[in-house]
Amino acid sequence: MQVVRVHCPVSGNVLARLQAGEAAALADDPVLAGVVGVIRASGVLGTIGPYRGVFELGFGLESFVPGADAVPTTGRAGEAEVVPTVVVKTYAAEGADIDEALAAIVAVHPWEIPVIEVGVVELVGR
């Protein structure tokens, strides 16, 4: 099975609301809502057996230092920045063509270099 992790910048307010269990906050951040929308609409991502639209959220902070030639959405060259982030994790069948869905995620992501990880995992079955 393929696993896809998308690191999404969010506001501190949205992060706090999600951490408190307020699912409605998913719709209040355009990047997060866009990524979730791609997963729910793709028919490829978020598929585990008979389930569709499967994703998990991890909450945290990311830190980076933009280089002189970077064009960051937040922060300035040479200065450490820390931003609230939600990691959206989803799955696709092994061998499934996820390129179109990944391109759609990149299109809604604001970062100069979106952090999108693709790997392989084995899920435990019954």
CYANA upper distance limits for C-alpha pairs under 8 A (distance plus 0.5 A):
  1 MET  CA     91 TYR  CA      7.35
  1 MET  CA     92 ALA  CA      6.52
  1 MET  CA     93 ALA  CA      5.39
  1 MET  CA     94 GLU  CA      4.81
  1 MET  CA     95 GLY  CA      8.43
  1 MET  CA    120 VAL  CA      6.22
  1 MET  CA    121 VAL  CA      5.99
  1 MET  CA    122 GLU  CA      6.50
  1 MET  CA    123 LEU  CA      7.88
  2 GLN  CA     91 TYR  CA      6.02
  2 GLN  CA     92 ALA  CA      5.57
  2 GLN  CA     93 ALA  CA      6.49
  2 GLN  CA     94 GLU  CA      5.99
  2 GLN  CA     95 GLY  CA      8.33
  2 GLN  CA    118 VAL  CA      7.45
  2 GLN  CA    119 GLY  CA      6.15
  2 GLN  CA    120 VAL  CA      5.02
  2 GLN  CA    121 VAL  CA      6.60
  3 VAL  CA     89 LYS  CA      7.52
  3 VAL  CA     90 THR  CA      6.34
  3 VAL  CA     91 TYR  CA      5.02
  3 VAL  CA     92 ALA  CA      7.01
  3 VAL  CA    117 GLU  CA      8.44
  3 VAL  CA    118 VAL  CA      6.21
  3 VAL  CA    119 GLY  CA      5.69
  3 VAL  CA    120 VAL  CA      6.19
  3 VAL  CA    121 VAL  CA      6.85
  4 VAL  CA     88 VAL  CA      8.49
  4 VAL  CA     89 LYS  CA      6.13
  4 VAL  CA     90 THR  CA      5.81
  4 VAL  CA     91 TYR  CA      6.48
  4 VAL  CA     92 ALA  CA      8.48
  4 VAL  CA    116 ILE  CA      7.45
  4 VAL  CA    117 GLU  CA      6.06
  4 VAL  CA    118 VAL  CA      5.10
  4 VAL  CA    119 GLY  CA      7.05
  5 ARG  CA     87 VAL  CA      6.79
  5 ARG  CA     88 VAL  CA      6.02
  5 ARG  CA     89 LYS  CA      4.89
  5 ARG  CA     90 THR  CA      7.05
  5 ARG  CA    116 ILE  CA      6.09
  5 ARG  CA    117 GLU  CA      5.50
  5 ARG  CA    118 VAL  CA      7.09
  6 VAL  CA     87 VAL  CA      5.95
  6 VAL  CA     88 VAL  CA      5.60
  6 VAL  CA     89 LYS  CA      7.00
  6 VAL  CA    114 PRO  CA      8.41
  6 VAL  CA    115 VAL  CA      6.63
  6 VAL  CA    116 ILE  CA      5.02
  6 VAL  CA    117 GLU  CA      7.00
  7 HIS  CA     85 THR  CA      6.98
  7 HIS  CA     86 VAL  CA      6.43
  7 HIS  CA     87 VAL  CA      4.95
  7 HIS  CA     88 VAL  CA      6.98
  7 HIS  CA    114 PRO  CA      7.92
  7 HIS  CA    115 VAL  CA      6.03
  7 HIS  CA    116 ILE  CA      6.90
  8 CYS  CA     31 VAL  CA      7.18
  8 CYS  CA     32 LEU  CA      6.77
  8 CYS  CA     85 THR  CA      5.93
  8 CYS  CA     86 VAL  CA      5.67
  8 CYS  CA     87 VAL  CA      6.52
  8 CYS  CA     88 VAL  CA      7.90
  8 CYS  CA    109 HIS  CA      8.00
  9 PRO  CA     31 VAL  CA      7.96
  9 PRO  CA     32 LEU  CA      8.42
  9 PRO  CA     83 VAL  CA      7.36
  9 PRO  CA     84 PRO  CA      6.55
  9 PRO  CA     85 THR  CA      5.05
  9 PRO  CA     86 VAL  CA      6.96
 10 VAL  CA     14 VAL  CA      6.78
 10 VAL  CA     15 LEU  CA      6.94
 10 VAL  CA     29 ASP  CA      7.12
 10 VAL  CA     31 VAL  CA      8.19
 10 VAL  CA     32 LEU  CA      7.94
 10 VAL  CA     83 VAL  CA      8.34
 10 VAL  CA     84 PRO  CA      6.22
 10 VAL  CA     85 THR  CA      6.06
 10 VAL  CA     86 VAL  CA      7.31
 11 SER  CA     15 LEU  CA      6.77
 11 SER  CA     29 ASP  CA      8.29
 11 SER  CA     84 PRO  CA      6.84
 12 GLY  CA     16 ALA  CA      6.62
 12 GLY  CA     84 PRO  CA      6.41
 13 ASN  CA     17 ARG  CA      6.71
 14 VAL  CA     18 LEU  CA      6.61
 14 VAL  CA     25 ALA  CA      6.39
 14 VAL  CA     26 LEU  CA      8.31
 14 VAL  CA     28 ASP  CA      7.78
 14 VAL  CA     29 ASP  CA      7.56
 15 LEU  CA     19 GLN  CA      6.62
 15 LEU  CA     59 PHE  CA      7.58
 15 LEU  CA     84 PRO  CA      7.25
 15 LEU  CA     85 THR  CA      7.88
 15 LEU  CA     86 VAL  CA      7.80
 16 ALA  CA     20 ALA  CA      6.71
 17 ARG  CA     21 GLY  CA      7.03
 17 ARG  CA     22 GLU  CA      5.86
 17 ARG  CA     23 ALA  CA      8.47
 17 ARG  CA     25 ALA  CA      6.76
 18 LEU  CA     22 GLU  CA      5.58
 18 LEU  CA     23 ALA  CA      6.71
 18 LEU  CA     25 ALA  CA      6.59
 18 LEU  CA     26 LEU  CA      7.93
 19 GLN  CA     59 PHE  CA      7.74
 24 ALA  CA     28 ASP  CA      7.76
 25 ALA  CA     29 ASP  CA      7.60
 26 LEU  CA     32 LEU  CA      6.85
 26 LEU  CA     33 ALA  CA      6.25
 27 ALA  CA     32 LEU  CA      7.92
 27 ALA  CA     33 ALA  CA      5.60
 28 ASP  CA     33 ALA  CA      7.65
 29 ASP  CA     33 ALA  CA      6.34
 30 PRO  CA     34 GLY  CA      6.38
 31 VAL  CA     35 VAL  CA      6.73
 31 VAL  CA    108 VAL  CA      6.60
 31 VAL  CA    109 HIS  CA      6.45
 31 VAL  CA    110 PRO  CA      7.95
 32 LEU  CA     36 VAL  CA      6.66
 32 LEU  CA     86 VAL  CA      8.47
 33 ALA  CA     37 GLY  CA      6.40
 34 GLY  CA     38 VAL  CA      6.76
 34 GLY  CA    105 ILE  CA      7.81
 34 GLY  CA    108 VAL  CA      6.53
 35 VAL  CA     39 ILE  CA      6.92
 35 VAL  CA    105 ILE  CA      6.11
 35 VAL  CA    108 VAL  CA      7.59
 35 VAL  CA    109 HIS  CA      8.43
 36 VAL  CA     40 ARG  CA      6.66
 36 VAL  CA     55 PHE  CA      8.47
 37 GLY  CA     41 ALA  CA      6.51
 38 VAL  CA     42 SER  CA      6.17
 38 VAL  CA    101 ALA  CA      7.07
 38 VAL  CA    104 ALA  CA      7.25
 38 VAL  CA    105 ILE  CA      7.11
 39 ILE  CA     43 GLY  CA      8.08
 39 ILE  CA     44 VAL  CA      8.27
 39 ILE  CA     45 LEU  CA      5.79
 39 ILE  CA     46 GLY  CA      6.27
 39 ILE  CA     53 GLY  CA      6.31
 39 ILE  CA     54 VAL  CA      8.25
 39 ILE  CA     55 PHE  CA      8.33
 39 ILE  CA     90 THR  CA      8.28
 39 ILE  CA    101 ALA  CA      8.05
 40 ARG  CA     45 LEU  CA      8.10
 40 ARG  CA     46 GLY  CA      7.46
 40 ARG  CA     52 ARG  CA      7.66
 40 ARG  CA     53 GLY  CA      4.94
 40 ARG  CA     54 VAL  CA      8.32
 41 ALA  CA     53 GLY  CA      8.21
 42 SER  CA    101 ALA  CA      6.70
 43 GLY  CA     47 THR  CA      7.61
 43 GLY  CA     52 ARG  CA      7.75
 43 GLY  CA     53 GLY  CA      8.43
 44 VAL  CA     92 ALA  CA      6.37
 44 VAL  CA     93 ALA  CA      8.07
 44 VAL  CA     96 ALA  CA      7.47
 44 VAL  CA     97 ASP  CA      8.09
 44 VAL  CA     98 ILE  CA      7.11
 44 VAL  CA    101 ALA  CA      8.22
 45 LEU  CA     52 ARG  CA      8.49
 45 LEU  CA     53 GLY  CA      7.64
 45 LEU  CA     54 VAL  CA      8.36
 45 LEU  CA     90 THR  CA      7.03
 45 LEU  CA     91 TYR  CA      6.14
 45 LEU  CA     92 ALA  CA      5.38
 45 LEU  CA     98 ILE  CA      7.49
 45 LEU  CA    101 ALA  CA      7.71
 46 GLY  CA     51 TYR  CA      8.22
 46 GLY  CA     52 ARG  CA      5.89
 46 GLY  CA     53 GLY  CA      4.90
 46 GLY  CA     54 VAL  CA      4.68
 46 GLY  CA     55 PHE  CA      6.54
 46 GLY  CA     90 THR  CA      5.76
 46 GLY  CA     91 TYR  CA      5.52
 46 GLY  CA     92 ALA  CA      6.49
 47 THR  CA     51 TYR  CA      6.23
 47 THR  CA     52 ARG  CA      5.14
 47 THR  CA     53 GLY  CA      6.86
 47 THR  CA     54 VAL  CA      6.76
 47 THR  CA     91 TYR  CA      6.63
 47 THR  CA     92 ALA  CA      5.92
 47 THR  CA     93 ALA  CA      7.41
 48 ILE  CA     52 ARG  CA      7.11
 48 ILE  CA     54 VAL  CA      7.71
 48 ILE  CA     91 TYR  CA      7.44
 48 ILE  CA     92 ALA  CA      7.47
 48 ILE  CA     93 ALA  CA      7.76
 54 VAL  CA     90 THR  CA      6.64
 54 VAL  CA     91 TYR  CA      7.79
 55 PHE  CA     88 VAL  CA      7.01
 55 PHE  CA     89 LYS  CA      5.93
 55 PHE  CA     90 THR  CA      4.99
 55 PHE  CA     91 TYR  CA      7.94
 56 GLU  CA     88 VAL  CA      6.23
 56 GLU  CA     89 LYS  CA      5.61
 56 GLU  CA     90 THR  CA      7.03
 57 LEU  CA     86 VAL  CA      6.83
 57 LEU  CA     87 VAL  CA      6.08
 57 LEU  CA     88 VAL  CA      5.32
 57 LEU  CA     89 LYS  CA      6.86
 58 GLY  CA     86 VAL  CA      6.06
 58 GLY  CA     87 VAL  CA      5.41
 58 GLY  CA     88 VAL  CA      7.10
 58 GLY  CA     89 LYS  CA      8.38
 59 PHE  CA     84 PRO  CA      8.43
 59 PHE  CA     85 THR  CA      6.72
 59 PHE  CA     86 VAL  CA      5.29
 59 PHE  CA     87 VAL  CA      6.94
 60 GLY  CA     84 PRO  CA      6.52
 60 GLY  CA     85 THR  CA      5.87
 60 GLY  CA     86 VAL  CA      6.83
 61 LEU  CA     82 VAL  CA      6.90
 61 LEU  CA     83 VAL  CA      5.97
 61 LEU  CA     84 PRO  CA      5.05
 61 LEU  CA     85 THR  CA      5.73
 62 GLU  CA     82 VAL  CA      5.99
 62 GLU  CA     83 VAL  CA      5.89
 62 GLU  CA     84 PRO  CA      7.03
 62 GLU  CA     85 THR  CA      6.81
 63 SER  CA     80 ALA  CA      7.33
 63 SER  CA     81 GLU  CA      5.92
 63 SER  CA     82 VAL  CA      4.81
 63 SER  CA     83 VAL  CA      6.97
 64 PHE  CA     80 ALA  CA      6.18
 64 PHE  CA     81 GLU  CA      6.01
 64 PHE  CA     82 VAL  CA      7.28
 65 VAL  CA     76 ARG  CA      8.41
 65 VAL  CA     77 ALA  CA      7.30
 65 VAL  CA     78 GLY  CA      6.25
 65 VAL  CA     79 GLU  CA      5.99
 65 VAL  CA     80 ALA  CA      5.00
 65 VAL  CA     81 GLU  CA      6.68
 66 PRO  CA     70 ALA  CA      6.13
 66 PRO  CA     71 VAL  CA      8.23
 66 PRO  CA     72 PRO  CA      7.21
 66 PRO  CA     75 GLY  CA      7.88
 66 PRO  CA     76 ARG  CA      6.88
 66 PRO  CA     77 ALA  CA      5.12
 66 PRO  CA     78 GLY  CA      6.20
 66 PRO  CA     79 GLU  CA      7.35
 66 PRO  CA     80 ALA  CA      8.00
 67 GLY  CA     77 ALA  CA      5.70
 67 GLY  CA     78 GLY  CA      6.36
 68 ALA  CA     77 ALA  CA      5.67
 68 ALA  CA     78 GLY  CA      7.25
 69 ASP  CA     77 ALA  CA      8.25
 70 ALA  CA     77 ALA  CA      7.39
 70 ALA  CA    112 GLU  CA      8.46
 71 VAL  CA    112 GLU  CA      7.10
 72 PRO  CA     76 ARG  CA      7.61
 72 PRO  CA    111 TRP  CA      7.39
 72 PRO  CA    112 GLU  CA      7.04
 73 THR  CA    110 PRO  CA      7.56
 73 THR  CA    111 TRP  CA      6.79
 73 THR  CA    112 GLU  CA      8.11
 74 THR  CA     81 GLU  CA      8.07
 75 GLY  CA     79 GLU  CA      7.50
 75 GLY  CA     80 ALA  CA      8.09
 75 GLY  CA     81 GLU  CA      6.26
 92 ALA  CA     96 ALA  CA      6.93
 92 ALA  CA     98 ILE  CA      8.10
 94 GLU  CA    120 VAL  CA      8.40
 98 ILE  CA    102 LEU  CA      6.64
 99 ASP  CA    103 ALA  CA      6.62
100 GLU  CA    104 ALA  CA      6.80
101 ALA  CA    105 ILE  CA      6.82
102 LEU  CA    106 VAL  CA      6.69
103 ALA  CA    107 ALA  CA      6.66
104 ALA  CA    108 VAL  CA      7.15
105 ILE  CA    109 HIS  CA      6.71
106 VAL  CA    114 PRO  CA      7.19
109 HIS  CA    114 PRO  CA      6.98
110 PRO  CA    114 PRO  CA      7.90
